[in-house]
Amino acid sequence: MPHDTIIVLDFGSQYAQLIARRVREQNVFSELVYWDEPAEEVLANRTIKGFILSGGPASVYEPGAPALPSYVLESGLPVLGICYGMQLLAHNLGGRVAPAAAREYGPADIELLQPDNALFARIGERTEREGSSTATAQSHAPVANPMSVWMSHGDRLEALPPGWQVLATSQNSPCAAIGDQESSCYGLQFHPEVTHTPQGSEMLRAFAVDICGAIPDWTASNFIEESVLCIRERVGGQHVICGLSGGVDSSVVAALLHEAIGDQLTCFFVDHGLLRLGEAQQVIDTFERNMQMQLVAVNAIEAFLADLAEVSDPEQKRRQIGHRFIRVFEEEAARIALDWSRDGKHSGETIGFLAQGTLYPDVIESASGGKERAARTIKTHHNVGGLPEDMAFTLIEPLRLLFKDEVRAVGEALGLPEEIVWRHPFPGPGLAIRILGEVTWERLETLRQADAILLEELREAGLYRKTAQVFAVLLPVKSVGVMGDNRTYADVVALRAVTTDDFMTADWARLPHALLARISNRIVNEVAGINRVVYDITSKPPGTIEWE
């Protein structure tokens, strides 16, 4: 069933994906498309109820600046412009944009001149969500005026388009919010999608639900129901293999496929030797014994380590691991097909699909061409950028357009255990990209022990669920130390802990100093070959969450 959709047009903003995610949090489906996508591709097979124009780094008066597609205004649908999007909308309707005397980056206060405007009608509304159900209004808190928002602009709107009104102002922006109620078009100079604008989500909900009239039916239960039907239709009578790591992404894919096609799914758990301490047995226990899925466990440690011998470049590591995964899957699929031909129970049946837990942020970070052309390649995910072109399977990626929080909601709705649903992300290449430099069995064992201490102490302190991703990194450097009366010259381990709700951006976690001291003390004393522990205090951006 097609959902009412809000289209977010990306003009190059670092927050464009976040806008789409915030709209989905209101249970309204939203898709991100680039501003220069052909109109026929944007408008086809969608029930579009409105447009949101993202911010961007350009100025509307610069030659070659991203332009407003003609179909936006021709559609007659509601439009919300954010930052550059507001300036572009106003510019196209006869307003005037110019460089601001003082640029405005960071927190700012705006004064609402029309607090009863439809765009602000939900500000102060308290909502309650139960699982994936639609948010419902509970009460209203008093509207703060002035209101805190987040600005990020060097230009500003100097003159309104004919018939438009100023809805809010700030010290540096006389047109901090503007609107034309008759055409249902609005503009915000600030960013409602970031958490630094506390009432931003309420404005986005007012736009999507009240102004656009979109039905808020984008829920986990609806997603499961629709995905099950799509999977059955696409797969038909063929079999699917799923690479299962035990992480939330591949686990949700496996559970969703099992719901859709039952015994047509075979999960492969490939022990590549790059897992954390005790994880291999945990995966087998969870999915084979507790969830009764068909699980084939393959020990391929020697093959993976042989591929990684003398490889230090992180991109090459990812490619080598991605290629080996596929070759292992192909070999096991051929073995299963041979067994089927002998037992006579599955005569003529084939394995045609490989399922993976690829998410939308994976696709964005790996983008290097095609529809992701606006994003530069940051790193190759083995899911989307490291697979061989000649593989024998067709990929099926049911979660490809979901954000991490949506995946967890689907996992809970499918009945997955809490320890799986809320497990911190673990990369497909495993510890290979948490060992900087060459990967050897000895270095893997060292990192496993240090990582296990870190996670044990974090759980003991009750901080595992309060952080989004935590891990140790073994660095390719040694440092001088002293233990007892002896000089040491040993490895350095870096600890990484971040907080985030979307994994597109992240901040380093402010772990208690006493906890860090205890972790450091245990690692140095209990893990042979390490004499120094450091803590990474880099946010994303400029850094990525993983080191490689």
N, C-alpha and C positions, 0 to 999 in steps of 0.2 A: 504494500500500500504506500503510495507516494505521500510524503509528509509535507505540510506547509513549510516553506523554506525561506530563510533570510540569507541572501547572498552578500558575502563580505568581499568587496573588491580590494585587492591588495595593490597598493601604490608604492610598495617598498618599505613598509613599516616593520620594525622589529617586533611589534605587538600584533601584527595582523592575525596570526594563528590564535593569539590569546583572545581577540575579539570574538572569533568563531566559538571558541571554547566557552566564553562567558555567556554567549547567547544560548548555547546548548544547556548550560546550567539552569536556564529558565525553562527547560524541557521543550525548547523550540529548536528544530533542526536547522543547522546553519552550515553552509559550505563556503570555502575560500576559493576564489578564482582570481586570476591576474587581470589587471585592468585592460590589457590588450587582447584578451581571448576573443575569438570571433563571436559575434552576437548569436549566431545559430547554435553554437556549442553551449553557451551560457543559458539560453532560454529554453532549449529543447528538453523535454522529459522532466521538467521540474514544475512544482506548484509554488511559484515565487510570490511571496507576499510583501517583500520590501527589500531595499538595498542599504547596506552600510558601507560607506567609503572610508578606508583606513587612512592613517597618517602616512607620511613618507618624507624622505630627506630633501626633496626638490622644492623649488619655489614656483608658483603657478605662472609667473611672468618670465621664467627662463626658457630659452629656446630648447625644444626637445623634452620639456617636462611632461610627465605622464598626463594624458588627457582624460576627460570624462567621456566614457562611451555614450553615444547618442541614445542607445536603447534605454538608458537609465531614466532620463526625463521623459522620453517618448512613451514609456510604459504607463505613466500616470500613477505609479505605485509610490508609497512613502519612501523617503530617503533620509538617512542620517549621516551627515559628514562629520568626521572626527579629525581635528587638527588640520593637516593638509587637505583631507577630504572636505572639511567645512569650507576652507579657502577656495578649493577648486569648484565646489558647488556654487558658492557665492559669485566667484569670478565668471562662471558660465551664465549666471542669471543677471549680470549687470552690476555686481558689487565691485569694490576696489580693494585690492590687496597690496600691501607695501611692506618694506622692511620695518620692523619695530625699532623704536629709539633704544629700547633696552630689551635684550632677549630674555625669555622666561623659561628657565629649566628648573624643575623641582616643585616643591610644594607651593601652593598659592591658595588664597581665599577668594571665593567669588560671592557676590551678593545677588540673590535671586530677586529679579524685578517682577516676575510673574510666577510666584510659587504655586499657583493653582493651574498652571499650564499642564496640558496632558503629559508632556515629557517628564514632569516632576511629580506627577500625581501619586506615585508609589513611594516617594522618598519618606523614610520613617516607617515604612510598612515592615512588620515583623512576619516572617514566613516560617512555615514548618514543613520539613520534608520527612517522609517515612519511606526509607528504602529508595525506590526509584519513582515513587508516585509524584504526581504534579504538586507543585508548591501551592499552598493555600494561605490566604491572608488571615492573620490572627489578630493583630492590633496595629495601631499607628503610634509612633513616638513623635514628639514635637520636632518639626523641621528646623534644623540648625541653619541660621542665616546671620552672618556669612557661613559658607560651607567650604570644607577643605577639599581640594582637588589636586591633580598632578598635571603640571604644564610641561611642554617640551617643544618650544617653537621659537623661531627667529623672525618670522613674518607675522603680521596681524591684519585683520579686516578693518579697513579705514572707513568704508562706506557700505551700507546695506544694499542688497538688491531691492528693486521697487516692490513695495507691499510687505516686506519683511519687518519683523520687530526684534528688538534686543530683549532677550529673556534673562540675561545675567551679565554682570561685568566683574572685572578684577582690576587691581591697581594698574596693571600694564596692558590689559586687554579690554577696551571699551565694548567689545563684542565677544564676550567669553562664551555666550550661548545665544543662538538666534533661531528664529523659526517663522514659518508661514503656515498657520493652522489650516488655511483653506486648501493648500496643496499637500499638507501633511509632510512637509520637508523641514528638516531641522539641522542645526550645526552646533557642534561643541568644540571650542578651541582646546579644551583639556581632554585627558584620556580617561574615559569612564571604565575602561577594561582592566586597569591596573588596581591592585589592592590599595595603593596610596590615595585613591579616590573612593572613600568608604561607601558612598551611596551610588557608585557607578553601576553596580549590578541592577539596582532598582530602576535606574533610568533606562538601561538596556531592556529590562523586562517590560517597562511601560511602552517603549517603542515597539518591541516585537509583538507583544500580546494585545495591548490596548490600541495602539495607533495602526499597526499593520494588520491586526486581527488574526494573527497566526494561532492555530490551535496547539496548545502545549502538550503534544503527545509523544515527544521524543524521550522515551523511558527505556530502562534496561529490559523490562519484560516485553515491550513492543519490539525492541531490537532483536531479542532472542527469537521471538515468534517469526519475525520476517526473515532473519538469517537462516533459520532452520528450513524454511520453505525454499529459499534461494539455493542453499547448499544441496538440498535433495534434487532440485531441478537441474543444477549444473553437473553434479556428480553422476546422477543416474544410477546405473548398476555397477559402476566401477568402484575400485577400492582406493582409499586414501591412506597415505602414511603421514605421520606427524612427528616431527622432531621435538621430543619432549625434554626439557632441561630441568623442570621442577619450578621454574620461575613463574610469576603470575601470568605473563603474556602467553607462553606456550601452554600453560595449564588451562587457561580459559579457552584457548582455541581447541584443545583436546576435549574439554567438557562440552563445548558447543557442538563440535562435530559428532561426538558420541550421542548427544541428544538428537542430532539430525539423522545420522545414518547407522548408529549402533555398531554391529559387528563388521560393517564395511570399513571401519577405522582400525588401523594398527598403529600403535604408538611405538616409536623407536627411541630408546634412551641410549645415547652414545656416550660411553664413558671415555672421554678424550684425555683424561689425566689432568685436566685444567680446572677441576671443580674444587670447591671449598671442602673443608674437613667434614667427612661423614655424609656428604650430600648424595652420593650415588645410592647408598642404601636407603636414605630417606625417600628419594624419588620412587624407588621400586616398591617400598612399603606403602606409600600413599596411593599410587595409581594402580598397581597390580593387585595388591591384597585388599586395600580398603575400598577402591572404586571399581574393582572388577573389570578394568579395561584390558584389552589385549595389548600386552607390553612385551616388546623384544628388547632385551638388554644386550648391548654389544660392547665388548672391551676392545677398544681401538687405540689404547694408549701408545703403543709402540709406533703405530703408523703416524699418529699426529706429532709425536715428538721427533720422529725422523724428518717429517716435513718442515718442522720448525728449527732444525739444527742449523746453527750459524746465521739465523735470520734475526735481525735487530730492528728493521724498519717496521713500524706499526701497521702501515697499509699492507705491506707484504704478508705480515702475520695474519691479518684479517682475510686476505685473499686465499692464503694457503689453507687456513682453517675452513673457510667456506667451501672451497673445492673438495677438501677431504671429506667433509660432512656429506656432500652429494654423492661422492664415490662410495662411501660406506652405505648410504641409503640404497643406491643402485644395486650394490652387491647383495645386500640383505633382501631387497625386493625380488631379485632374480632367484635367490635361494628359496624364498617363500613360494614364488610361482612354480618352481620345480617341485617343491613338496606338494603343492596343490594338484599338479598334474599326475602325481603318483597316487594321492589318496582318493582321487575321483570325486571328491565332494564339491570342489570349486572349479569344475571343468569349464574352460573358456573365460573365466574371470580374470581381470587384469588390474594392476595397480597403475592408475593413471595420474594421480595427483599427489603433490607434496604440499602439506599445510605448514604454515609458519605463523608465528606470533608477531608479525610486523605491525608496528604502530605508526601513527601519523608523524610524530616527531622523528622517528627513524627515517622516514621518507624525506622529510625536509632536510635533515642533516646530511643525508647522502646525495642530495639532489645535485646533478651536474648538467642536466639538459632536459629537453622536452618541456613538459608542463611545469617542471620545477626549475626552469631556467633562471628565475630571479634569485635563487639561493645559490651561494657558492659552496663547493664541496668542503666540508669541515673534516669529516672522516667517513670512511666507508663502513657501513654496517654489513656484516656478512649476510644478513637477511636479504638486503636489497641491492648491494653493490658488489658482493664478493662471490656470486654464484657463477658456475661455468655456463657458457652459452649453449653447450651441447648436451645439457642434462636431459635425462629421459622422461622427466615428469613435467606436468603443467602445474604452476604454482596456484595455490588457493590461499588467500590471506583475508580471513573474515573480519579481522580487526584493523585493517589498514587505515581506516579513516577515524579511528577512535583515539582519544587521549587517555592517558593512564588512569585518571579517576573514573572514566567511563568503563574502562576494562574491569576495574575492581568492582564497580556496581554490577556489571554483568556476571562476574565471578560469584558474587554473593547471591545473586538471583538464581544462579545455577546450582547453588548449594555446596560450593567448594569450601574446604576447611579454612578457618581464619588464618592459620599460619601460612597457607599458600596465598590467599588473596592479599594479605598485607605484607608478604615477603618483600624485602627490598629488591630492586632491580638487580639482575646479574647478567652481564653481557654474554652473548653467544660464544665469543672467543674465550670467555672465562678468564682465568688468572694470567693467560698469555699476554693480555694487554694491561695487566697490573704488575707485570715484571718488565721494567724498562731495560731494553737490551735483549740478549739471547736468553731463550727459555731452556732450562735444563731441569731434570727431575729433582736435583738437589735444591735448586732455587725455588721450585714449586713447593717442596716440602717445607722450606723455611717460611715462605709467605703464608702457606696454609696455617701454620702454627700461630704466627703473629696475628693473622686475620681472625682466627678462632678466639683468641684472647680478647681482641677488640670487641667482637660481637657479644661474647659472654659478659663482659663488664658493662656493655651498653644495656643489655637486657636486664642485668642485675640492678642497674640504676633506674630502670623504668623509662628509658629514653628511646627505645627502639621505635615505637610507634610515633614518637615526637620528631623523629628525623626521617628523611625521605630516602637517603642512600648513604651507607657507611661502609668503608672498606680500607684495606691497607695496600700500599704500593711499595714494591721492593725496587730501590733505586740502583742504578749502575755505578754507584760511587761508594768508596770506603772512607772511613774516618778514623782518626786516632782516638783511642780511649784508654781508660785505666780501670782495671778490675782487680781488686786486692792490691798487690804490689806489682802487678804485671801490666805492661803496655799491651794494648790490643789494637789491631787494625782490621776492622770488620765492616759489614754492610750497614746501610742506613735504610730505615723504613719510614715512609710518610703515611700519616693517617689522614683520611679524607671523610668528612661528614658534612652533608648539606641538608638544607630545608628547602622545599619547593612544593607547589601544588600542581605544577604542569610539566616540569622537566624541560621546558623551553628556556626558562631562566631559573637560577638557583642562587641561594646565599649560603655561605659557610655557617655551620651550626656552632653556636656559642656554648660548647660543652663546658661543664664545670671544671675549673682548674684541678681540683682534687681528683676528679675522675681521670683526666688526662694524665696526671702524675701517676696514678695507680696503674693505668694501662701501660705507660712507658716503663715503669719499674718492672712489671711482670714480663713484658716482652724482652727487655734486656737481660733479665735474670733467667728466663725460662726457654728462650729461643737461641740456640747456639748459632753463632755467626752474625749476630746483630749487637751493635754497641751504641746505637744512637737512634732516637725516635723524634720525628718532626711532625708538626701539624700544619696542614694546608689551609690557609685563610683566603683563598681566591674564590671570588664569586663567578657565576656564569651569566652573561659574559663579564670579563674578557676570557676567562678560562672555560673549558668544557668540564663536565662533571668527572668523567674518566680522564686519566692522564694520557692515554693513547686512543 
